[in-house]
Amino acid sequence: MAATAGASPLISMHSRPSHSFQHGLATLRVSGLKPVSLSYYGRSSISFRMRPLPVRLQVSCAAKPETVEKVCNIVKKQLALPDDSTVTGESKFAALGADSLDTVEIVMGLEEEFGISVEEESAQSIATVQDAADLIEKLIEKK
């Protein structure tokens, strides 16, 4: 899989499609995800397989501004934050000083305010005000 070209090191990766790059004495040919061998001056040194990284697909729908504002007010109330404190959609509960019990109380306040029921699994995925607002709108839409 690997070869030497004169006295220069050669790094070769075989599969499809193929792209070659040359920098100094080393040549790199990258293509797809197959076995890789490295050799330097005719000596084989490393052999490994490259694997694709898992693709994370995240779909996000932004909640209505009024929903986010209501959630901000509930969070401020539950955490007894001063009126002049800034809470936005990007605010993380932990950064606002909420512990796990506070988060449970916030979720209970949201359930009461919006007339919804949040499953424990969904409640554990809420980290920000925006997460809560998006979940609320999703649950209201299902009703």
TORLUMRO-427588 format. One record per residue (C-alpha): x, y, z. Coordinates in steps of 0.02 Angstrom, whole numbers, plus 50000, padded with zeros to 5 digits. Layout:
N
XYZ...
//
This chain:
143
500005000050000501445011750030502965014649924504485025449923504935037549787506805039949786507365045349959505785055150001504465048650122502775044150048501125043250139499755034850040497925032050079496935021749955495085022749909493905034649818493915049349769495755053449767496645069749809498525072349816499495085449912501355088249910502305097550043504195097250054504795079250040503155071050091501725066649974499995063550041498635055649938496975055750029495475046449965494025038750059494155026750205495265011650175496835004750259498305016650274500165012350282501595024250310503385021450257504935032150270506495028350168505845011050129505455006150310503645002550355503225011150517501355012750547499805004450478498035008650529496245009950464495325026250454493495026050505492195039250469491665050050613489825048850660488825062850585487805072850709486255080050634485375092850739483735100350687483265115950778481685125950772481735142250864480305145050983479245160650970480005175851057478505176951175478775158851230480625162251263480145177951362478895168151468480205154751503481465168351551480235175751675479845158651751481705154751768482015171551852480575168451972481075150352014482885155252043482415171252136483515181452021483475200552034482335209351910483815217851828484725201351794484885196451611484145179851558484095175851371483735160651264485575156251268485655156851459486145140251534485255135151694486885129851775487685146751734486195155251819486565145251977485245131651956485605114552030484635098751987483245102652112483065120152041482935112851866481535101151923480615116151999480855126051838480115111751736478645110551857478355129251839478395127651650477165113151654475965123351760476135139251657475935131051487474745116851535475935103351475476745087751545478615085451520479295067651527480815064951637481895060051488481465076251398481715086551556483485079851575483935086351401483515104351446485085114551477484605131951416483095143251413482995140451224482975121551250481505123551367480565135251250480835123751100480215108651200478685118251260478185122951083478465105151024477345098451164475995111551133476015107250948475725088850989474175092951092
//
